[in-house]
Amino acid sequence: MATGETGFSDVVFDLVSVQYHSLKAGHDYGQYVRDAENAGKKEIAEFFRSVMAEDSRRAAECHRFLKELSGTKEAGPAAG
């Protein structure tokens, strides 16, 4: 498994990146839900809730994969 400049595998870096962006987006979507609700757009608010749930699921799956790789040689030399 290739490692980047961080010493961690590219896969670990990629999982961390997807997890971060999913969590960040989920945080932002809360405001989008409020904006849609304040505008009386219930269907749009529900759409944003659905997108938020998808990102939450995505972040949780990344977390599971990171737990599997944590402390293994597959994670890269910085993890060992």
Secondary structure, DSSP 8 states (H G I E B T S, - for coil): --B-TTSSBHHHHHHHHHHHHHHHHHHHHHHHHHHHHHTT-HHHHHHHHHHHHHHHHHHHHHHHHHHHHTTSGGG-GGG-
